[in-house]
Amino acid sequence: MQRRNLLAAMAAAFLTGCSKIGESAWFGALVDGAESWHRGLHRGLGFGRIQMAPEFDRSEVSPFFRGNGNTEVDSDDYRAHLANGFTDWRFTVTGLVDNPLALSLAEMKALRQRTQVTRHDCVEGWSAIAEWTGPQLSEILALAGVQPGARYVVFRCADSFRQGPYYESCDMDDALHPQTILAHTMNGADLPELNGAPLRLRIERQLGYKHAKYLTGIELVTSLDDIGLGQGGYWEDHVGYQWYAGI
């Protein structure tokens, strides 16, 4: 837990206080190298065991879990889905899979579910604990049949920023982690729009900007080079956040 706190604090300090030095090419190369080192260290700490993010008791849930980034989706299509309880909404699975999927919210809820009480650490320096319920991403990938060439999962979202729709990605190690779920329920109730309804990613061993909200689907790919500007996520492409944000 102390390591998790330290890494979250270091990431917040770097991303909010180092914009000038971050513009230099040599520093960018240094940070990219440090990211690879961090990823290797984070993955290696378990010495062959699956490393789990800390889980908490239901009594420790925060009284309020703030929205961050977008807190609503400004599109007619999304507003229509929200109004009818997402009954016509579909979550798609495309790319390098044997069986492309288009799952309704009811079908997502009919899958085997995992409930976990975890802490969300934002790169801006705040944290909150919540209970999340949803199917493990590994279950959905098993239904789709992942092809051998797939190395990354790209998360597509309904919300947009100035540069276009939000998107994120992770490698197969994190995609198959038991705590990586697609949450439709928060603290025992349907996920609210404020926090990403109808479905958001919970990738518990990474910082908050990796937890994509307002999910519409996933795409399995071999490379991230052709996704956005090639850095693997919206903030990675447009602000310079690191792709691997493990804590």
C-alpha positions in Angstrom: 0.0 0.0 0.0 2.9 2.4 0.8 4.4 1.7 -2.6 1.0 2.4 -4.3 0.7 5.7 -2.4 4.3 6.7 -3.4 3.8 5.9 -7.0 0.5 7.8 -7.2 2.1 10.9 -5.6 5.2 10.8 -7.9 3.0 10.5 -10.9 0.8 13.4 -9.8 3.9 15.6 -9.1 5.4 14.7 -12.5 2.4 15.2 -14.6 1.3 18.5 -13.0 4.6 20.2 -12.4 7.0 19.3 -15.2 5.4 20.6 -18.4 8.5 22.7 -19.5 11.2 20.1 -19.0 8.8 17.5 -20.5 9.0 19.4 -23.9 12.6 18.4 -24.4 13.4 15.4 -26.6 16.1 14.0 -24.3 13.7 14.1 -21.3 11.0 12.4 -23.3 13.4 9.6 -24.2 14.4 9.4 -20.5 10.8 9.1 -19.4 10.0 6.5 -22.0 12.9 4.4 -20.7 11.7 4.9 -17.1 8.2 3.8 -18.1 9.6 0.5 -19.5 11.6 0.0 -16.3 8.6 0.8 -14.2 6.4 -1.6 -16.1 9.0 -4.4 -15.8 9.5 -3.7 -12.0 5.7 -3.6 -11.4 5.2 -6.9 -13.2 8.2 -8.6 -11.6 7.4 -7.8 -8.0 5.2 -10.9 -7.7 8.0 -13.3 -8.6 5.6 -15.3 -10.7 2.5 -14.6 -8.6 -0.5 -12.6 -9.8 -0.2 -9.2 -8.0 -3.5 -7.9 -6.8 -4.5 -4.4 -5.9 -5.6 -3.9 -2.3 -9.2 -4.6 -1.6 -11.2 -3.0 1.2 -14.2 -3.7 3.4 -17.6 -2.4 2.2 -17.7 -0.1 5.3 -14.6 1.8 3.9 -16.4 3.0 0.8 -16.0 6.8 0.4 -19.1 8.9 1.0 -18.7 10.5 -2.4 -16.8 9.4 -5.5 -16.2 12.4 -7.7 -16.6 12.5 -11.4 -13.5 13.4 -13.3 -12.8 14.4 -16.9 -16.1 14.2 -18.7 -19.1 13.8 -16.3 -21.7 13.6 -19.1 -21.8 12.7 -22.7 -22.9 15.4 -25.1 -24.4 13.4 -28.0 -28.0 12.7 -29.0 -27.3 9.0 -29.3 -26.0 8.7 -25.8 -28.9 10.8 -24.3 -31.4 8.5 -26.1 -29.7 5.4 -24.6 -29.6 7.0 -21.2 -33.3 7.9 -21.4 -34.4 4.3 -22.2 -32.1 2.7 -19.6 -29.6 1.5 -22.2 -31.9 -1.3 -23.4 -30.8 -0.8 -27.0 -27.2 -0.2 -26.2 -24.6 -2.7 -27.3 -21.0 -3.4 -26.3 -19.0 -4.6 -29.3 -15.9 -6.8 -29.4 -14.0 -6.5 -32.7 -10.5 -6.8 -34.2 -8.4 -10.0 -33.8 -11.1 -12.3 -32.4 -12.8 -15.4 -33.8 -16.3 -14.4 -32.8 -17.1 -10.7 -32.9 -19.6 -9.8 -30.3 -22.4 -7.2 -29.7 -23.6 -7.7 -26.1 -26.6 -5.9 -24.5 -26.3 -4.6 -21.0 -28.6 -7.4 -19.9 -26.3 -10.0 -21.5 -23.3 -8.3 -19.7 -25.1 -8.7 -16.4 -25.9 -12.3 -17.1 -22.3 -13.2 -17.3 -20.4 -14.4 -14.2 -19.8 -11.3 -12.1 -17.0 -10.1 -9.8 -17.5 -7.6 -7.0 -14.5 -5.7 -5.6 -14.0 -2.8 -3.2 -10.9 -0.9 -4.4 -9.3 2.5 -4.3 -9.2 4.8 -7.3 -6.0 6.9 -7.4 -6.3 9.9 -9.7 -3.2 11.4 -11.3 -4.4 14.8 -10.0 -3.7 13.6 -6.5 -7.1 12.5 -5.1 -8.3 9.1 -4.1 -11.7 7.4 -3.3 -12.9 3.9 -2.5 -15.9 2.3 -4.1 -17.5 -1.1 -4.7 -17.6 -2.2 -8.3 -19.4 -5.1 -9.9 -19.2 -6.4 -13.5 -17.9 -9.3 -15.6 -14.2 -9.9 -15.8 -12.7 -8.7 -19.1 -11.1 -12.2 -19.4 -14.6 -13.7 -19.6 -15.6 -11.6 -22.5 -12.3 -12.2 -24.3 -12.9 -16.0 -23.8 -16.3 -15.7 -25.5 -14.9 -13.8 -28.4 -11.9 -16.1 -28.9 -8.7 -14.1 -28.9 -6.5 -14.7 -32.0 -2.8 -15.4 -31.5 -1.7 -12.0 -33.0 -3.6 -9.9 -30.4 -1.3 -8.0 -28.1 -3.4 -5.1 -26.9 -7.0 -4.3 -26.0 -8.2 -0.8 -27.1 -11.2 0.6 -25.2 -13.6 2.7 -27.2 -15.8 5.3 -25.5 -18.9 7.5 -26.1 -17.4 10.7 -24.6 -15.3 13.2 -26.5 -12.8 15.9 -25.7 -11.6 18.7 -28.0 -9.4 16.3 -30.1 -12.0 13.6 -30.5 -13.4 10.5 -28.8 -11.8 9.2 -25.6 -9.9 5.9 -25.9 -7.5 3.8 -23.8 -5.6 0.5 -24.1 -3.8 -2.1 -22.1 -1.8 -5.2 -22.9 -3.0 -8.7 -22.5 -1.4 -9.2 -19.1 -3.6 -6.5 -17.6 -6.6 -7.5 -19.8 -6.6 -11.0 -18.3 -5.9 -9.9 -14.7 -8.7 -11.1 -12.4 -9.4 -7.5 -11.1 -9.8 -6.1 -14.6 -13.6 -5.8 -14.9 -16.2 -3.9 -16.9 -18.3 -2.4 -14.2 -22.0 -1.7 -14.6 -22.7 -1.3 -10.9 -21.2 1.1 -8.3 -21.8 0.7 -4.6 -24.8 -1.6 -5.2 -26.6 0.6 -7.8 -26.5 1.1 -11.5 -23.4 3.0 -12.5 -24.4 6.7 -12.8 -23.7 9.0 -15.7 -21.3 11.0 -13.5 -19.0 7.9 -13.2 -19.3 6.5 -16.7 -22.7 4.8 -17.3 -23.5 2.2 -18.5 -20.1 0.6 -18.3 -16.6 1.6 -17.3 -13.3 -0.1 -17.1 -11.8 -1.0 -13.8 -8.1 -1.8 -14.2 -7.2 -1.6 -10.6 -3.4 -1.7 -10.8 -3.2 1.5 -12.8 -3.9 5.2 -12.3 -7.4 6.7 -12.9 -7.0 8.0 -16.4 -6.6 4.3 -17.6 -10.1 3.5 -16.2 -12.0 4.4 -19.4 -15.7 5.5 -18.9 -18.8 5.4 -21.1 -17.5 2.2 -22.8 -19.0 1.3 -26.2 -16.6 -1.5 -27.1 -13.2 -3.0 -27.4 -10.9 -3.8 -30.3 -8.1 -6.3 -30.2 -5.0 -5.3 -32.1 -1.4 -6.3 -32.7 0.0 -2.8 -32.4 -1.0 0.6 -31.1 0.8 2.5 -33.9 -2.5 3.1 -35.8 -4.6 3.9 -32.7 -5.0 7.7 -32.4 -1.5 9.2 -32.5 0.1 5.9 -31.6 0.8 6.3 -27.9 -2.1 4.1 -26.7 -4.6 6.5 -25.2 -6.2 10.0 -25.5 -4.2 11.7 -22.7 -1.0 9.8 -23.8 -1.4 11.2 -27.3 -2.4 14.7 -26.5 -0.9 15.6 -23.1 2.0 13.2 -22.8 0.8 11.0 -20.0 2.7 7.7 -19.8 0.9 4.7 -21.3 1.8 2.3 -18.4 0.5 3.9 -15.2 1.0 1.0 -12.8 0.6 1.6 -9.1 
